[in-house]
Amino acid sequence: MPSTAAGPKTGPIAPRRQQILDAAAELFAQHGFRGVSIYDIGGAVGISGPALYRHFANKEAVLAEMLVGISERLLRVAQERVAGTEPGEGTLRKLVDWHVEFALDNPALITIQFRDLENLAESERRKVRRLQRGYVEIWADAIRAAVPGTDEPTARSAAHAAFGLINSTPHSARLGREATGVLLRSMALGALLAPGALSRSG
């Protein structure tokens, strides 16, 4: 599974710490956060449960670093991809490409982000929500530039709808990575750019 690299504040994660995050992601995706113990995570990386406490205070800290890291990475890379790009359809295509790439490479993280956010402490949940709002705003701005006349609420709703389609990869990636990527890009862009799709009547 690809790295769940931390955001720009923390920098690269130490190899053992990253190994723990990757193993925990697979376990959480398969069994749910509450169905996995600290001993399960330790066993998956070949260390005892208590030894894992040298890297994380508890299981909740593993989940927090994982979900905050996902949100930081999505936002940071989106900002990098669109930097210096003329607003319009090209920017939107870059965002779709990035989200499809992330979803295909990280199906376990997609599952956890959707299912286990409520298991975070309130402070960490607020941080994730704040990062997510920043990511949505980048998409909303790109949608409004690509589809003139789209209002802000519609653009934000359209962004969430595109995420839902692309984030179906844990269930829909059965054609092989390349073919699934082509399908998801085509469907997301087709829905967002279809004439009249983002107009609201009455």
Residue, then its C-alpha position, 0 to 999 in steps of 0.5 A: m500500500p502506498s505511503t500515507a505520508a504526513g502533511p507539510k508540518t510533520g514531514p516524512i514519517a519514520p519507516r517503522r511509524q509508517q509501517i504501523l500506519d500502513a498495517a493499521a489502515e489495512l486492519f481498520a479497513q477490514h475489521g473496523f476501528r473498534g474491531v482491531s486491538i493495539y495487539d493486532i496492529g503490533g502483530a501485523v508489523g512483528i512487534s508486541g502490542p506494548a512495544l507499539y506504545r513507543h510510537f503511538a500513545n494508543k490506538e486512537a492516536v494511530l487513527a488520528e495521525m492517519l486521518v489528519g494525514i490523509s486530509e493534509r495530503l489531499l489538500r497539499v497535493a491539490q494546491e500543488r497541482v493547480a498552482g500556476t494553472e489558469p482557472g478553467e477546465g484544465t484545473l478541474r481535470k488536474l483535480v479529478d486526476w489527483h483524486v482518482e490517483f489517490a483513491l486507486d492507490n489508497p482504497a483502505l484509507i478511503t474506507i477508513q475516512f468514510r467510516d471511522l471519522e467519528n471515532l476521532a477525538e473532537s479536536e482531531r475531528r475538527k482539524v480533519r473537517r477544516l482540512q476537508r473544507g479547504y479541499v472542497e473549496i479548491w474544487a468548488d472554485a475550479i468547478r465554477a471556473a470550468v462551468p460559468g454560472t455555477d453558484e457556490p452551493t451547487a459547486r460544493s455539492a457537485a464536488h462532494a458528488a464527484f468525491g462519492l463517485i471516485n471514492s467508490t474504488p474500494h467496491s468498483a476497482r474490478l477492471g484493473r487500475e488503468a481501466t478503472g482510472v479511465l472510467l472514473r475520470s470519464m464519469a466524473l468529468g462527464a457529470l461535472l461538465a455536462p451541459g446544464a448539469l450544474s444549473r439550478s432551476g427555480 
